[in-house]
Amino acid sequence: MTRAHSRAVERGMAVSVFTSELFGAGNEGDNHAAVWAVPWEELDLVGLDVHGPRNAVDKVARGARIHP
C-alpha cells in the first residue's frame, strides 16, 4: 500500500488515504487532524483511493490486491 501511495504521489495523481487513525475519529475535522498528525512515512495505511486514467492507476497499483 505504501509503495502504491508513493508511486501515485510521484506521478502527481490525486490520492486519498485511509489510515487506521481515521477510524478512531468521530468527525471530518478530527479525521483530517489524525492524518496530518502523523508523518507520511509512518501512516498506517489501510486503504488508498487513486484517481486518474485507468492505465496509470493500474501501474500505480501493480502488485497490490484491489478491492472494488
Secondary structure, DSSP 4 states (H G I P E B T S, - for coil): -HHHHHHHHHTT-EEEEEEGGGGG-SSHHHHHHHHHTS-GGG--EEEEEEES-HHHHHHHHTTSPP--
